[in-house]
Amino acid sequence: MRTAFLGSVLLSIIALPKGTINRDGMLYVETAHAFLEGGLQAALTVFPWPFLSVLMAWFSDMTGLGLETSGYLLNALFMAGACALLVATSMRFHPESSWYVSLVVLALPGLNGYRDELLREYGAWFFILLAFWLALRWAERPSWPMALAVQVALIVGALFRPEALAFFPALVLWQVFASPAEGRWRRVMQIGGLPLLGLTLLVALHVTGNLGSDRLASDLSRMSLERFDAKAQVMAQAFHHYARDQAPIILFFGSLAIIPLKFVVKMGVFILPLLYSANTEGVRGIFRNGQIFPWAFLAYLLVLAVFVLDLQFLSGRYLALLLVFSAPWTGLGLWLLARRFPRTALPVVALSLLIMLANVVSLQPGKTHFVEAGAWLAKNARDTERVYVESARAAYYAGWRFSARPIPEWRDQLEQGLLQGKYDLVVIEVSNRDPSVDAWMVSAKVRQIARFEDSKGDAVIIARPLTGDDQDKALNTLSIRENTGSRE
């Protein structure tokens, strides 16, 4: 448990971003700024679920650290605590495999590949696993105070990620099937009576349109059958007319297939010990003696199913909790393999350590061109509506409130705005996979005045509308480049 905590902290330190902060992290930092300046109401105008940002602001205020540094430090502590709690919980089921569980939780690619990002997930994972650890202690000696502690931990987890509320039904089902017949319903009411009443009230408020939180209303709306049917009808138009009636079935099963496919990818080589452990007495013991992880796995699987059926999309990090809940079985599988094939133990440990480092060490250069572009903007421009900003990261490093800016227009709309004299400065972001923007810049009548590029060719270009003389020069330059084949 201590090894998992310290190892996690070390990995988080190694993984500290060498280039730029992730997009979600920028939003959380800006929300924290808003909280410091105007309180909770100001933070809510930037982001409707601001608990991590509020913690960052408080921590920064108490320690004097910057908001980014505070966020990364909190994330590192939450992640380390989650790793330690997972190992501690696993030790109750199968203490012999605890070292291998530590190895797995620190090396799983889909769980550790985001340590350089500022995310809300880490706080949610910590409090969810804290709730499960407390629940196992409560199961040994049920009492109302301990049951309330479990519920408070899950509610705090939901302040980071609202889907943590889905684990209340998981706790109830765990007790329905795991607790002794005598006193079963008393246990169920202790651990789940109040939460289920609250969830019922939440759904009732949503159905009647009286739910105050737009974020919760949006998440609950994902379960709408009408929304799914509308998507299926749109998709059916692209099918052969004989297959159009099958569109809902294809969309349903095709969307759900994303989950197991991404799960296998995110598990990496650790899918092998997980499968190896599937039919062992040890796993059956975990299911029999403490079914909290299987029920949590099922509950979160349903959350992901609702999400993917609504959006037909699933970010890899959203599967991380499935990896967390499967880690005890994966660690058990490694232990069983090491016991059956003793000569494989050392290579397995060495491979796991290499995977740990691969998760947190990047040989790719950082995207410092965003930082350089932001510094240029901070020195040479003012944040006004007459500056078109397509690169949120450049705006962030310029110290501008990027979330309050108008949503970037499509390039053809931007071109019209430029021709109408709407902008004095243009900041665009281009990928090395995109076609050259030279022709567009000529068409839009803008001239590049600064360009910041990384080693892969991704760039931030700062341009201004052309004067009459500049337009003739730009046309001549484009003609020369086309004749020579240059892409400079």
N, C-alpha and C positions, 0 to 999 in steps of 0.2 A: 504493500500500500504506500509506504513512504518512498520506495523506489519509483513507483509510478508517478507520484507527485513531483519528485525532484527531476526525474527524467523528462516529464512533460514541460516543466519550467525551462529546462535546458534547451529542449527542442524549440520552444517558442522564442527563446533568445536568439538561437541560430537563425530562425526563420524571419526575424524582424525585417520589414521591407527595405530593400536596398534602393528601390526606385521611387515609386509613387504609391499613394494610398489607393485602395479599391474604391469603386463608385459608391457602394453602400456606406463605406466608412466616411466618405466626404459628407454624405447626407447626415450621418450621426454627429459629426463634428459641427456642422453648421447648426443642427438642432440644439446642440449643447451651447453654442454661442448665443443662440436666440433665448435659451433658458436663462443664461447668466444676465442677459440684457433686459429681458421682459418677463421672466417667470414662465410658469407652466403654459399659460395661454399662448404666449409667443412661440413656445416650442411646438405646441400643437398645430399652429398654422404652418410650420415647416414640415412636420412629420407627425402623423396621428398616433403613433405608438412609441413614445419617446423615452421609455424608462431607462434604457441603456444610456441615452444621451444625458438624462438627468443625473445618473450615477457618475458619468464622466465629468460633468460640471461640478458636482459636489466634491469628487475626489481631487480634481484639479484645483479647486478653491482651497481645500484643506492642505494639500501637499505643495502647491506652487508649481506643479508640473504642467506642461502644456496639455491641451485637450487630446491631441493625438496620442501622446505618450501615456496619458491616463487611460485612454481606451485600450491601448495595446497591453498595458499592465493588468488591467481588470480582466481582459480576455485571457491572458496567460494564467492568471490565478484561477479563473473559472474553469478553464480547460484542465488545469492540473488537479483541481478539486474533483472534477467529473471523473478523471482517470482513476484517482485514488478511491472514490466511492464505488466505481464499477468493480475494481479489484476487491474491495472490502465486501461488497455484496456477493461476488462470485465465491469468495472464500467460505461463505456459509453453505454453499451447495457442494463444492468439491475443492477443499483446501489444497490438495496435492497439485492442482493445476494452476495455482494462483500466480506463479512466476511466469508461466506461459501466457496467462491472460494479460499480465502486465506487458509482456512482449508484444502481444497482438494489438492491444489498445494503443500502444505507442508507435506501431508500425503500419497499421491499416492505411492504405493509400487514400481511400475515400474519406477517412476521418481526420487525417493529419496533413492533408495537402492544402489546407486553407489557413494554416497558422500565421501566415504573413498578411492576412486580411482582417480588417476590423468588422466583426459581425456580431449580431445579437444572439446567434445560436449558442455560443459558449455559455452564456448565463442561463439560457433555457435548459441546456443539457445538465448543468450543475444542479439546478434546483429540482429537475425531474428525477435525477438519480438520488438526490438527497431525500426526496419524498419516498422513493422506493426503499432506500436503506432504513428510513424511519418506519415505513410500513412493515418491514420484516421484523423490526424490534417490537412494534405494536402487536404483531401476530403472536409473539411469544407471551405477551401479557397485555391483553386488550384493555384500553382505558380511553375515556373521552379526551383527556388532555393530549395523549399521544396521537389519537386519531385527528384531532384538530391541528396538531403540528404537521402531520402529513398533508392535510388539506391546504394549510397556509403555504407550505413549500411548493405545492403544485400551482397555487394561485400566483405566487411570485414568479415561478417559471413562465406562466402565461403572460406576465407583464413584459417578458422578453419576446416570446413567440406565442400567440394566442392558441395555437394548436395543442399546447400542453394541456388544455382543458379536456382533450380527448382521452386522457389517461385516467380520469375519474371513472368512466364506465369500465376501463380495464381493471382498476382496483376492485370494483364491485364484483366483476366476473371472477377475478382471482379468488375472492373469498367465498363466492357461491360454490366453486368447485374444490377449493383447497381446505376450507375450514371444517372441523368436525361437525357432525350432524347436531350435536347438542350445543346450543347457543349460536348456531350459524346465522340466524336472521338478526340476532342482536349484534353480531360482528358486522354484518352487511350494513345495518343501519348506522353503526358508529363510523365506519370508514367511508360510506357513500351516501347516506341519507340526505344530508344537507347539500352536498355537491350536486346530486341528481335533481334535487328540488330547484337549485339555482340554475342548472342547465335547462330544465323544463321551462322555468320562467324566462330565460334568455331566448329560447326558441319561440315562446309565446309572444314576447315583445317584438321579435323579428317578424313573425307572421302578421301581427297587427300593425306593423309599421311604426312602432313606438320605441325601437331600439336606438338609444342615443349615439352609439359609436358607429361611425361610418365604416371603420375598419372591420368590426365584428359583423356588421350587416353585409359587407362585401364578401367576407369569408363564408358566411352562412348561405349566401345566395349561390354559391358554387354548387349546392346540392339541388338546384332547380332542374327538373326534368325538361321544362320548356326550353331552357337555354341549350341543353344537349340536343334536343330534337331539332331546334333551329339550325345548329351547326351541321347535323346530319343531312338536313334538307339542302343546305347550301352545297355540301360535299357531293350529294347525289347528282347534282347537275353535271358534274364532270365524269360520271360513270356511263358506261353503256346502258341503254335503256332497259335491258334485261336485268341489270344488276342494281338498279336504283332502289328497289325495295329492300335490298340488303345493306344499304348505307348505314343505318343505325347499328347493325351487328358488326360491320367492318370497323366503324369508328370506335365502338365500345371495346372490342377485343384488341384492335390495333393500338388504341391508346393505352390500355392496361399492360400490353406487352412491353412498353417502355420501362416499367418498374423492374421486372426481373432481369432484363437485359442490362440496365444501368447498375443494378445491384451486383451482378457478376463482375462487371468491369471495375467497379469501385472496390470490390473485395480483392481483386488481383489474384496473386498466387494463394492467398489465404482461403479462397473458395475450396481448395483441396482438403485441408484439415477440417473445415466446416462440414463438408460432405462425408468425410471419413467418420466423423463423430455421430452421424445421423442415427445409426442403429445400435449404439452402445448402451450398456446398462447405465453408464454415467449420465447420459443425456436423459434417459427415462427417469433417473433419479432426480434430475433438475426439474423435470416436468411434474414429478410426483410430490417433491418436497417443498417446492417454492415456485409456483407457476407464474410468478409476477412478470418475468421477462417474456415468456411466450405470449401472454395476454397483451403486454405492452407492444410487442412486435406486431400482433394482429391489429391492435387499435391504430397504430401509426400507419400500417399498410392500408387501412381503410381511409385514413386522412389523405395519403398520397393518391389513392384511387380517385377520390373525389376531385382532388386538384388536377390530376392529369386528364380526367374525363372532361373537365371544364376548359382546360387550356391546351390539351394535346402537347404538353411541354413539361419537362421536369429537369430542373437544374441538378447537377450532380450532388451538390452539398445538401440538398433536401433529403437525400437518402441516408445521411450520416447517422440518424438515430436508429435506422434499421441495422447499421453496422455495429452501433453501440450495443444494441440488445442481443446481437448474435455473437458478440465478442466472447462471452463465457463459453459457448459451445465451441467456438473456433479455438480458444485456448485449450479446452479439454481435448480437442482433436489433436493439437500439437503434442500435448503430453502423452496421449495414447500412442501416437506415432513414435515418439521418442522412446517409450517403454517397449514397444514391439520391435522397433528397429534402432537399437542403441547407437549404432554408428552414424545415424542421420542427425543425432541431437546437435552436435557441434556445427555441422554445415547449416542446419535450420536456423540456429541462433545467429550465425554469421550473416546469413542471407537476410534475416530480419533486421539486423543492425544496419546493413547496407540500404535496405528499403527505408528505414527511419531517416537516414541521412539524405537519401534521394528525395524524400518528401519535403524536406525543409531547405535544402541547398540547391540554389539555381545557378547554373553557369551562364544563363542568359543575361545580357546587360540590362540594367534598369531603364525604365522609360523616363529618363531625365529630360527628354525634350518637352514634356508637359511643364516641368518645373522651370525650365529656361523660358518657355513661352509665357508662363505666368509672371516671371520676374520682369520680362520685357513690358508686359501690359501694365504691371504695377508702376513701372517707371515712366512709361510714355503715354498712357491713356487713362481716362476716367471711366468709371462704371456708369454708363448712361444707356438709355434705350436706343441711342443712335449707334451703339456698338453691337454688331451682330456676333454672337458667340455660339459656335457650334460645338466647341470642346469644353465640356463641363470641368474637366481636370485642369485645363489652362486657367479657367475662371477661378477655380478653387485656389490655385497657387498664386493667383494675382490678388487674393484676399477679397474676391467679389462674392456676393450672395447669389450663387448660381441657381439655387432652387427658386428664387423669386423672379428670375429672368423669364421672358417669354419663351415658350417652347420653340426650339429651332425649326425654321421652315425648311421645306424641301428645296433643293437647289434651284428648280425652275421658279418657285415662288420667291426665293431669295433674289434671283435675277430680276424679276419684276420689281421687287422692292428697291433694288439698287438703281434701276432705270428711273424710278420715281423719286430718287433722292432721299430714300428713307434712312440710309445708313452712311455714317462717316468712316467707319472702320469695319472690317470683316475678319473674323477669326474662324477658320475652317480646319477640320481634322480630316486627314486623308490616310488611307491604308496603302501599303505597298501592293496590295492585291487589286486596288482600284485603278481604272484607266487614268491617264494623265489628266490633270485639271487645267492644263494650259489653254485648251480650246474653250473650255467653259469660262475661264477668267477673261479671255478676249471678248467672248459673247456678252458676259456680264459687265464688261468695261471696268475691270478692276486691275490694279497693279500690285504685285507682291512687293512688300517692303521689308518683310522679315520671314525667315523660314527656319524652323527648328526640327531636326530630323534625328531619329535613332539609327542604330546600326542596321536594322532590318529595312529601313526605308519608310517606316511610318513617320508622319510629319504633322506639325501644326503650322499652318500658313497664315500670316497676317497680311492683309491687303487693304488698299483704300481705293475708292472710285477714281477713275482716270480723269485728268483734265483733257482738253482738246488735243494738245501736243502729245500727251502720253499715249493717246489712242493710236496715233499713227506709228509711234515707236513699237507699241505692242504688236500691231499687225505685222510689221516688218520682222520682228523677232520670231513670231510664230511661223512665218513663211520660211525663214532660215532654218528653224528647227525641223520643220517638216521635210525640207529638201535634204538635210543632212542625216535625218533619222535620229536626232538627239532627243533624249528624254530628260535632259538636265533641267 
